[in-house]
Amino acid sequence: MFSATGMRSSASAGSVAKAVEQLPGAREAVLDVEELSESSVQVCRIHINGMTCTSCSSTVESVLQAVRGVRKAHVALVTEEAEVYYDSSILSYDNLLKAIQDAGFEATLVSSGKDISKIQLEVEGIQTDNQSHTLKIIQSSLQALPGVQSVDTDHAMSKISICYKADLTGPRSFIKVIESMGSGHLKVSISPEGERERKARKQEETAQYCRSLLWSLVFTVPVFLTSMVFMYIPRINCVLDVKVINMLTFGETLIWVLSTPVQFIIGRQFYTGAFKALHHGSANMDVLIALGTNAAYLYSVYSLLRSATSQSFKSMDFFETSCMLITVILFGKYLEVLAKGKTSEAIAKLMDLAPETGVLLTMDQDGNVTDEHEIDTRLLEKNDVTKIMPGAKVASDGLVIWGQSHVNESMITGEPKPVMKTKGDIVIGGTVNQNGVLHVMVTQVGSATTLSQIVRLVESAQMGKAPIQNFADRISKYFVPSVIFFSVSTWAAWLLAGKYHGYPPSWLPASMNSFELALQFGIAVMVIACPCALGLATPTAVMVGTGLGASHGILIKGGQALESAHKVNCVVFDKTGTLTMGKPVVVNTKLLNTMEPQQFYELIAATEVNSEHPLAKAIVEHAKTFWAEGDKSIWPEARDFVSVPGHGVKAMVRHREILIGNKSLILQHDMTIPEDAENILAQAEKMAQTGILVSFDREVTGVLAISDPLKPGVREVISILKSMEVMSIMVTGDNLGTAESIAKEVGIETVIAEANPEQKTEKVKDLQALGYTVAMVGDGINDSPALVVADVGMAIGAGTDITIEAADIVLMKSNLEDVITAIDLSRKTFCRIRWNYIWAFGYNVIGIPIAAGILFPFARFRLPPWIAGVAMAASSVSVVCSSLLLKNYKRPKELDTLPMHGIATE
């Protein structure tokens, strides 16, 4: 028996169990998860500035995982964020921020806590001479409010960050407290947060690279013209050749002066990155750039100083090499930042669904509206009442308390038809009201809203690494040291070859000696190698793929789910709610004694009302029709209620033992099934109906026939899966006759009927043992164990919260066509990842030998270092652009002919 740490749910345990069972000699692995309380384990997201390549992100990840109390840490280079699960009883997020800062990177908290909201306020009107004292008073006042978790102040920017529980307090309370302290002089506004803040950071980063590039061009263009062009213009060349000191010319001095700011001021970011990497015992791309440009610059300085102290030495400098290298790399970085920004457009589009303002109503004690005014939706608090006009977006998740209207929920659920909403119905923030006025009481705000949870799920998915990326991470650890070694070896080989006449003097270019030729080859090798292309190959494609999935109503929980989905060759379907509509209705009732139907249904409804199963709900709804008002909601008390998964339910109602379920449940209790009941069951099964037996006091009293219509297009979906060489299997707790009838209708050949959750799980394991990569599609709690065990668990979006939590992929539109789209999208994404790796590896495998001079003996071709820099920059940009080509993804054409279509978020 072993103890494993870091597991947070049954889904985590399932992943560990799969890995253990694949070990030689391991027959079975069972893991029990001791769930940690919400108060113990917290999750926070941290923005990290200063990461330039995979080596940096790996360093930060290692630093975080080494902190005591950290359960798990993911660091994403593309999003520049870390997601950390930690034990709040051992450390706080401040310790995590300090650990990252000690590693040499800038860290800013984005969010903290699963149930904690965060807001950042800007305070204007604070007197400069009393700023620190005022902010301390504000901080202590805010901390005294109930529900406030932490308050951080930024004295330089007069900003206040507040983490709070939305159930207990809200931003309007914070603003009221702050503004009441300044005698009317203090004004408070909300700073950009979430995706808006990230967008602002991206814009600033892009602008910074643009500024650096423009300043670099200001100095590099004159250097290039002076070194490469003006020498061929006699009048200008005469001025440049004027001697300043001994053999040192004016032109050489001018180039030196112009190139120095580029090397040490504009290029200081490369020195900073290289120092951070070397400080932690690793090497990244910045190390290669710093070494390459410094080698060219310092040799040029040495050459100029020697000419200034000699009467005969003619210098040969490489200032244009170092300048152009830095400029070209900055240009590549600028293009890379622009391209990477487009990979996260899916999240931005989701965030844009949330309205910026809403109409807040003020109500009196009698519920009458006394006032209404427009308000920033970020200022909404729980139990506020908002007014939703026709054509307006719902401000936040809530409950309709007045009015009726149709609401378009397609952007969230994918349901193409507008949904009728009346008093008591739930509405989702970001959906669009169509034709009536609604008054909605806010039930969820901030990070707790449906839209925020979807965004967080997509963000977490983009944070997670696909297993294939581990290969690139392992290579990156040794890549840079290997390149440095190969670069030095190249320089030494060419230097020794020149010194000991390994090649004829005619090979030397004009005005260049053997040392300078060797130096150019060595620098070219150092700058052409690109670890960034390897590091970006997977995460950029995963970001685009998961974003595309979200826009199609498919929430993919990370790179691992995406990678597993592309290997799927067997799909196991649950029946009720998955292949069928999940809205069964009672179509026939047969009583085997003289009991009144109303009395019969009162007893069974009192039992079934305690169950969440769709069949139970159908029975309860049908029972209501036996009362005149058609809406009976109070049933007799059911005692000793027991749900037998896969079989039925039992309870005591009015001192009578009630059993409701399939034949297995009745037989397990040693009861005899009458011949009439057997005939009714057989007839129901032939009609693809579910037969339910009812017994009172150990005697079969009645038989119910329940029909659950198939979802539109199920047969076509099974047919398309078959054409994709994916086998379909149905596993259900229903009886064999009904299951086989439905399977025959949709084209499924293999059926497992009357299966409980354990048997569903065992079937999935059996298929995996046969070599299949299995996807399980389900919607009920009883499907959760099988979803966890399967290689890919797919939950229907209309299913239970537990099912959605256990699944790897959530089908928001509840359409089976999305099973095909998910598999196809994952295949297209991983095809793109493979091409990215082929390009990244191929570029380095081909480019490094050419830069080392392998073609020089045969064709006299050598790669100038600045051209090598262009190639290096182009490799990273090309990989990102390759991933962006996924944006052109179109789902399989066969799906366009199906009789069911959701509306994707655009």
SVG drawing of the C-alpha trace seen along z (x, -y; Angstrom):
<svg xmlns="http://www.w3.org/2000/svg" viewBox="-60 -67 113 84">
<polyline fill="none" stroke="black" stroke-width="0.4" points="0.0,0.0 1.3,-3.4 0.3,-7.0 0.0,-9.4 -0.1,-13.2 -1.3,-15.8 -4.6,-14.1 -7.6,-16.5 -10.4,-14.4 -11.5,-11.0 -10.5,-12.1 -6.9,-12.6 -7.1,-9.1 -8.3,-7.6 -5.3,-9.0 -2.9,-7.6 -4.6,-4.2 -4.2,-4.0 -0.5,-4.8 0.1,-2.2 -1.8,0.5 0.4,0.1 3.5,1.1 4.8,4.6 3.2,7.2 0.5,4.8 -2.9,6.4 -5.1,3.8 -4.7,0.5 -7.4,-1.0 -7.0,-4.4 -9.1,-6.0 -9.1,-9.8 -9.3,-11.6 -10.9,-14.8 -9.3,-17.9 -11.6,-20.5 -12.1,-23.8 -10.6,-25.6 -7.4,-23.6 -6.6,-23.4 -6.7,-26.7 -5.9,-27.5 -4.4,-30.7 -3.4,-32.1 -0.3,-34.2 0.9,-36.3 4.7,-35.9 6.7,-38.5 10.2,-37.8 9.8,-34.2 11.3,-33.9 11.4,-30.2 10.6,-26.7 13.7,-26.7 12.3,-29.7 8.9,-28.2 10.4,-24.9 12.6,-26.8 9.6,-28.6 7.6,-25.4 10.4,-23.6 10.7,-26.5 7.0,-26.5 6.8,-22.7 9.8,-22.9 7.8,-25.1 6.5,-23.2 2.7,-23.0 2.3,-23.2 0.3,-20.3 0.6,-21.0 1.9,-23.8 1.5,-24.4 3.3,-27.2 2.3,-28.1 4.8,-30.0 2.3,-31.2 -0.1,-32.7 2.7,-33.7 0.6,-32.4 1.0,-29.9 -1.8,-27.9 -0.9,-26.6 -2.8,-24.3 -1.5,-24.8 -2.3,-24.0 -3.5,-27.2 -2.8,-25.9 0.9,-25.8 1.5,-28.8 -0.3,-31.7 -0.1,-33.0 2.4,-35.7 4.9,-32.9 4.4,-31.8 4.8,-35.3 8.0,-35.7 9.4,-32.3 8.8,-33.5 10.4,-36.9 13.4,-35.2 13.8,-33.2 14.3,-36.5 10.8,-37.0 8.1,-39.5 4.9,-38.0 1.4,-39.4 -1.6,-37.7 -4.5,-37.2 -6.9,-35.3 -6.9,-33.3 -9.4,-30.8 -12.0,-28.7 -14.8,-30.6 -13.1,-33.9 -13.5,-36.9 -10.9,-39.6 -11.3,-43.2 -8.8,-46.0 -9.8,-49.6 -8.0,-52.8 -8.3,-55.7 -8.0,-59.3 -7.8,-62.4 -5.3,-61.1 -2.9,-63.8 0.7,-63.0 2.2,-64.0 -0.3,-61.8 -0.7,-58.9 0.9,-56.1 -1.1,-56.9 -4.4,-57.2 -3.9,-53.9 -3.1,-52.1 -6.4,-53.5 -8.3,-52.4 -6.7,-48.9 -7.6,-48.4 -11.2,-49.6 -11.7,-47.2 -10.2,-44.3 -12.8,-44.8 -15.6,-44.2 -17.2,-40.7 -16.1,-38.4 -12.9,-40.3 -10.1,-37.8 -7.1,-40.1 -6.3,-43.7 -3.2,-44.7 -2.2,-48.3 0.1,-49.7 1.3,-53.0 2.9,-54.1 -0.2,-53.6 -2.8,-54.3 -4.4,-50.9 -6.1,-48.5 -6.6,-44.8 -9.3,-43.1 -10.0,-39.3 -13.4,-38.7 -16.3,-36.2 -19.2,-37.3 -21.7,-35.7 -20.9,-38.1 -19.9,-41.4 -19.3,-43.2 -17.5,-46.0 -20.2,-48.6 -19.6,-48.2 -15.8,-48.7 -16.4,-51.9 -18.8,-53.3 -16.3,-52.7 -13.4,-54.3 -15.3,-57.3 -16.8,-58.0 -13.3,-58.4 -12.2,-61.3 -14.8,-63.9 -16.0,-63.7 -12.5,-64.1 -11.8,-60.5 -13.1,-59.0 -12.9,-55.2 -12.9,-53.4 -12.5,-49.8 -9.2,-48.7 -9.3,-46.4 -9.4,-42.8 -9.3,-39.2 -9.2,-39.1 -9.3,-42.9 -6.2,-43.1 -4.4,-40.4 -5.3,-42.2 -3.9,-45.4 -0.7,-43.6 -0.4,-42.1 -0.9,-45.5 1.8,-47.0 4.2,-44.1 3.6,-44.5 4.1,-48.3 7.3,-47.7 8.8,-45.4 7.7,-47.9 9.5,-50.7 12.6,-48.7 12.6,-47.6 12.2,-51.2 15.0,-52.5 17.2,-49.6 16.5,-50.5 17.4,-54.1 21.0,-52.9 21.2,-49.7 20.3,-51.2 23.2,-53.8 25.5,-51.0 24.4,-48.8 24.7,-51.6 28.2,-52.7 29.5,-49.1 27.9,-47.8 26.8,-50.6 28.8,-53.9 32.1,-52.2 31.1,-52.0 30.3,-55.7 33.7,-57.5 32.9,-60.9 31.4,-59.4 34.1,-56.7 36.8,-59.4 35.2,-60.9 34.8,-57.5 38.5,-56.6 39.8,-59.6 42.3,-58.4 41.4,-59.4 44.2,-57.6 46.9,-55.6 44.9,-53.1 41.6,-53.7 39.3,-55.5 36.3,-57.8 33.9,-55.3 35.0,-52.6 34.6,-54.9 31.1,-56.0 30.0,-52.4 31.3,-51.6 29.4,-54.6 26.2,-53.7 26.3,-50.0 27.0,-50.3 23.5,-51.5 22.0,-48.7 24.2,-46.1 23.9,-47.3 20.7,-49.4 18.3,-48.1 19.6,-44.6 19.7,-44.6 16.7,-42.4 18.8,-39.5 21.4,-40.1 18.7,-40.1 17.2,-36.9 20.6,-35.2 21.6,-36.2 18.3,-34.8 18.8,-31.5 22.4,-31.1 21.7,-32.1 19.4,-29.1 21.7,-26.7 20.0,-26.6 20.5,-28.1 17.9,-29.6 17.7,-31.4 18.9,-34.6 22.2,-33.0 22.8,-32.1 21.9,-35.6 24.0,-37.3 27.0,-35.0 26.7,-35.4 26.3,-39.2 28.9,-39.8 31.4,-37.6 31.0,-39.8 30.9,-43.0 33.9,-42.3 36.1,-41.0 35.2,-44.2 36.2,-46.4 39.5,-44.4 40.2,-44.9 39.5,-48.7 41.6,-49.2 44.5,-47.3 44.3,-49.4 44.2,-52.6 47.5,-51.5 49.2,-50.2 50.8,-51.9 50.1,-48.9 47.2,-46.8 44.0,-47.1 41.0,-46.2 38.1,-44.0 35.0,-44.5 31.6,-42.8 29.6,-45.6 27.0,-45.3 26.6,-41.6 25.8,-42.3 23.5,-45.2 21.6,-43.4 21.3,-40.2 19.6,-42.1 17.4,-44.1 16.3,-41.0 15.6,-39.0 13.5,-42.0 11.6,-42.0 11.0,-38.2 9.9,-38.7 7.5,-41.4 5.9,-39.2 5.8,-36.3 4.0,-38.4 1.4,-39.5 0.9,-35.9 0.7,-34.5 -1.9,-37.1 -4.2,-35.6 -3.9,-32.1 -6.0,-33.2 -8.7,-35.0 -11.2,-32.4 -11.1,-33.5 -11.4,-37.1 -14.5,-36.3 -16.0,-34.5 -15.3,-37.4 -16.9,-39.8 -20.2,-38.0 -20.4,-39.6 -22.2,-43.0 -20.3,-46.0 -23.3,-47.6 -26.8,-46.7 -29.9,-48.4 -30.1,-48.1 -33.5,-48.4 -34.2,-49.7 -37.2,-48.0 -39.3,-48.9 -40.5,-46.4 -43.6,-45.6 -41.5,-44.7 -42.4,-47.8 -39.7,-49.5 -38.7,-52.9 -35.7,-53.7 -33.5,-52.4 -30.1,-53.4 -27.3,-52.0 -24.4,-50.3 -21.1,-48.6 -21.9,-44.9 -18.7,-44.4 -20.4,-46.3 -23.4,-43.9 -23.8,-42.0 -25.9,-38.9 -29.6,-39.5 -29.5,-42.7 -32.5,-43.0 -31.7,-43.9 -34.0,-44.9 -33.4,-43.2 -34.9,-45.0 -35.6,-43.3 -32.4,-43.0 -30.2,-43.5 -27.8,-40.9 -28.6,-39.4 -26.3,-41.2 -25.4,-38.2 -26.6,-34.7 -29.9,-35.0 -33.5,-34.1 -36.5,-35.6 -38.8,-37.2 -41.1,-39.1 -42.0,-39.0 -41.7,-36.5 -39.6,-36.5 -37.7,-34.2 -33.9,-34.2 -31.3,-33.2 -28.8,-31.0 -27.0,-29.7 -23.8,-31.5 -23.5,-29.6 -25.4,-26.3 -25.5,-26.0 -29.3,-25.5 -30.4,-27.1 -34.0,-27.8 -34.7,-30.7 -35.9,-29.4 -39.0,-30.7 -38.3,-32.2 -40.9,-33.0 -41.0,-33.6 -38.8,-31.1 -36.6,-30.2 -32.8,-30.6 -31.1,-32.8 -27.4,-32.9 -25.3,-36.1 -24.3,-37.0 -27.4,-35.5 -29.7,-37.8 -33.2,-38.7 -35.4,-38.8 -39.0,-40.1 -40.1,-40.9 -39.0,-42.7 -37.5,-40.6 -36.7,-41.4 -33.9,-39.2 -32.5,-38.7 -28.8,-38.1 -27.7,-34.8 -24.1,-34.6 -21.5,-37.3 -17.8,-37.6 -15.9,-34.3 -19.0,-32.2 -21.0,-33.0 -21.5,-30.3 -19.6,-32.4 -16.6,-32.9 -16.5,-29.2 -16.4,-28.3 -13.6,-30.8 -11.7,-29.4 -12.2,-25.9 -10.8,-26.9 -7.9,-28.8 -7.1,-25.7 -7.2,-23.6 -4.7,-25.9 -2.4,-25.7 -2.3,-21.9 0.5,-20.3 0.0,-17.6 2.2,-14.5 3.9,-15.0 5.3,-18.3 7.3,-16.5 9.5,-15.2 10.3,-18.8 10.9,-19.9 13.4,-17.1 15.3,-18.1 15.3,-21.8 17.2,-21.1 20.2,-19.9 19.6,-21.9 21.3,-25.2 24.4,-23.7 24.8,-21.4 24.6,-24.3 27.2,-26.3 29.5,-23.2 28.9,-22.8 29.5,-26.5 32.8,-26.5 33.8,-23.3 32.9,-24.8 35.0,-27.9 37.9,-25.8 37.8,-23.4 37.9,-26.2 40.5,-28.0 42.8,-25.0 42.1,-24.1 43.3,-27.6 46.3,-27.7 47.6,-24.3 46.7,-24.8 43.7,-22.5 42.3,-24.4 43.9,-26.5 44.3,-30.3 42.1,-31.0 39.1,-29.9 39.5,-33.0 37.2,-35.9 38.8,-39.2 40.0,-41.2 39.3,-38.3 41.8,-36.0 41.3,-32.5 40.4,-33.6 37.6,-35.9 36.3,-33.3 36.1,-30.7 34.5,-33.3 31.7,-34.0 31.0,-30.3 30.9,-29.9 28.6,-32.9 26.3,-31.7 25.9,-28.3 25.1,-30.0 22.4,-32.3 20.7,-30.0 19.8,-27.4 16.3,-28.0 14.9,-26.2 11.8,-28.5 10.4,-26.8 10.4,-23.5 8.9,-25.0 6.1,-26.7 5.2,-23.7 2.7,-22.1 1.3,-24.9 0.3,-27.2 -1.5,-24.4 -3.2,-23.3 -4.3,-26.9 -5.9,-27.3 -7.4,-23.8 -9.0,-24.2 -10.2,-27.7 -11.7,-26.3 -13.4,-23.6 -14.9,-26.3 -16.3,-28.2 -18.0,-25.0 -19.5,-24.3 -16.9,-21.7 -14.9,-22.3 -11.6,-20.3 -9.9,-20.1 -6.3,-20.4 -3.7,-19.0 -3.8,-15.5 -7.5,-15.2 -6.8,-16.6 -4.0,-14.1 -5.9,-11.1 -9.0,-12.1 -7.1,-11.9 -6.2,-8.2 -9.8,-7.2 -11.0,-4.1 -13.9,-3.0 -16.8,-5.1 -18.9,-3.7 -22.4,-5.4 -24.7,-5.5 -28.4,-5.3 -30.7,-7.4 -29.9,-11.1 -27.1,-10.4 -28.5,-8.5 -32.0,-9.4 -33.5,-12.8 -33.2,-12.1 -36.8,-13.3 -38.7,-10.0 -42.5,-9.9 -44.8,-7.2 -46.8,-5.8 -48.6,-2.9 -49.6,-1.7 -50.8,1.8 -52.2,2.5 -52.2,6.2 -54.8,5.6 -57.8,3.5 -55.9,0.6 -57.0,-2.9 -54.5,-4.6 -54.3,-7.7 -53.5,-5.8 -50.9,-3.7 -49.1,-6.7 -49.2,-8.6 -47.2,-5.8 -44.6,-5.4 -44.3,-9.1 -43.6,-9.5 -40.7,-7.1 -39.3,-8.3 -39.4,-12.0 -36.2,-11.3 -34.3,-10.1 -32.5,-12.2 -32.8,-9.5 -34.6,-10.7 -37.0,-7.8 -37.9,-8.7 -38.7,-12.3 -40.9,-11.0 -42.9,-8.9 -43.4,-11.8 -44.5,-14.1 -47.0,-11.5 -48.3,-11.1 -49.1,-14.7 -51.7,-14.4 -53.9,-12.3 -54.8,-15.4 -57.2,-18.0 -54.7,-20.9 -52.1,-18.8 -49.4,-20.2 -49.2,-18.2 -46.0,-18.9 -46.4,-17.4 -46.2,-13.7 -46.3,-11.3 -43.1,-10.9 -40.8,-8.1 -38.6,-6.5 -35.5,-4.3 -35.1,-5.4 -32.4,-3.5 -31.2,-3.9 -29.8,-0.8 -27.7,-2.0 -28.5,-0.3 -31.6,1.4 -34.1,-0.9 -35.2,-2.3 -36.9,-1.1 -38.5,-2.8 -41.2,-2.6 -44.3,-4.8 -47.3,-4.7 -45.9,-1.6 -45.8,0.2 -42.6,1.5 -42.2,0.1 -39.8,1.5 -39.6,-0.2 -37.1,1.1 -36.1,3.7 -36.5,7.4 -33.1,7.8 -34.3,5.7 -37.4,7.8 -35.5,11.1 -32.9,10.0 -35.6,9.7 -36.8,13.3 -40.1,12.2 -42.0,14.0 -42.8,12.0 -46.4,12.9 -46.8,14.1 -48.9,11.1 -46.1,8.8 -43.6,10.8 -45.7,10.4 -46.1,6.7 -42.3,6.3 -41.6,8.3 -44.1,6.2 -42.6,3.0 -39.1,4.1 -40.1,4.9 -41.3,1.3 -38.0,0.0 -39.7,-1.1 -38.4,-0.6 -40.5,1.7 -40.6,0.8 -41.9,3.2 -43.6,2.0 -44.1,4.1 -46.0,3.3 -45.2,5.4 -43.3,8.0 -46.0,8.4 -45.7,7.2 -48.6,4.7 -48.0,2.9 -45.9,2.4 -45.0,-0.9 -43.9,-1.4 -41.7,-4.4 -40.5,-5.7 -37.5,-8.0 -37.3,-9.2 -33.9,-9.0 -32.0,-12.3 -32.2,-13.5 -29.3,-12.2 -28.1,-9.5 -28.0,-6.9 -26.0,-9.2 -23.5,-9.9 -22.9,-6.2 -22.5,-5.7 -19.9,-8.6 -18.0,-7.2 -17.8,-3.8 -16.4,-5.6 -13.8,-7.1 -12.9,-3.6 -14.3,-4.2 -16.3,-1.3 -19.5,-2.2 -20.8,-0.3 -23.9,-0.9 -23.8,-0.2 -27.0,-0.8 -28.7,0.2 -31.9,0.8 -33.2,4.2 -31.7,6.2 -34.8,6.2 -35.1,2.4 -31.4,1.9 -31.1,4.2 -34.1,2.6 -32.6,-0.9 -29.1,0.4 -30.6,2.0 -32.4,-1.2 -29.2,-3.4 -26.8,-0.8 -24.8,0.2 -23.8,3.9 -22.4,4.4 -24.8,3.9 -24.3,4.4 -27.6,4.2 -28.7,4.2 -25.3,2.9 -24.6,1.1 -21.9,-1.6 -19.3,1.0 -20.1,3.2 -19.9,0.1 -16.4,-0.5 -15.3,3.1 -16.5,3.0 -14.3,0.0 -11.3,1.7 -11.9,4.8 -11.9,2.8 -8.7,1.0 -7.1,4.4 -7.9,5.4 -5.9,2.4 -8.7,-0.1 -8.4,-3.7 -11.8,-4.2 -14.0,-7.3 -17.0,-7.1 -20.0,-9.4 -22.5,-9.8 -24.7,-12.3 -25.6,-10.7 -24.0,-10.2 -23.9,-6.5 -21.7,-7.2 -19.0,-9.1 -16.8,-6.0 -16.7,-4.9 -15.9,-8.5 -12.9,-8.5 -11.6,-5.1 -12.0,-5.8 -9.1,-7.2 -11.4,-10.2 -14.5,-10.9 -17.1,-13.0 -19.9,-14.5 -23.2,-15.7 -23.5,-19.4 -27.0,-18.9 -25.8,-16.2 -25.0,-16.4 -22.3,-18.5 -20.5,-15.4 -20.4,-13.9 -19.1,-17.2 -16.4,-17.3 -15.3,-13.7 -15.2,-14.2 -12.2,-15.2 -14.4,-16.9 -17.8,-18.6 -20.2,-18.7 -22.1,-22.0 -24.7,-21.6 -25.7,-18.0 -25.6,-17.0 -23.9,-13.7 -22.5,-15.3 -20.0,-17.0 -18.5,-13.6 -17.4,-13.5 -16.2,-17.1 -14.2,-16.6 -12.4,-13.6 -11.9,-15.2 -10.6,-18.5 -8.2,-16.6 -6.9,-14.7 -6.4,-17.9 -4.7,-19.6 -2.2,-16.8 -1.5,-16.6 -0.6,-20.3 1.6,-19.6 3.5,-16.9 4.1,-19.3 5.3,-21.9 7.8,-19.4 8.9,-18.3 9.6,-21.9 11.3,-22.8 13.5,-19.7 14.1,-19.8 15.1,-23.5 17.7,-22.9 19.0,-19.7 19.5,-21.3 20.2,-24.9 23.0,-24.2 25.3,-22.2 24.9,-24.9 25.7,-27.6 28.8,-25.6 30.1,-25.7 29.4,-22.2 28.7,-23.7 31.7,-26.0 34.3,-23.5 32.1,-22.6 30.2,-25.8 32.0,-28.5 28.7,-29.2 28.7,-30.6 25.8,-31.9 26.4,-35.4 25.5,-35.6 22.8,-38.2 21.1,-35.9 21.3,-33.1 19.5,-35.4 16.8,-36.0 16.4,-32.3 16.2,-31.8 13.5,-34.4 11.6,-33.1 11.5,-29.6 9.5,-30.7 7.2,-32.9 6.5,-30.1 5.6,-27.6 3.1,-30.0 1.7,-30.8 1.4,-27.1 -0.7,-26.7 -2.8,-29.6 -3.7,-27.8 -5.9,-25.6 -8.3,-28.6 -9.4,-27.6 -10.7,-24.3 -14.1,-23.2 -16.0,-20.3 -16.6,-17.2 -18.9,-17.9 -21.0,-14.9 -22.3,-16.7 -23.8,-19.5 -26.5,-17.0 -27.6,-16.0 -31.0,-17.2 -29.5,-18.9 -27.3,-22.0 -26.1,-24.2 -25.0,-27.8 -21.3,-28.3 -19.9,-31.3 -18.3,-33.6"/>
</svg>
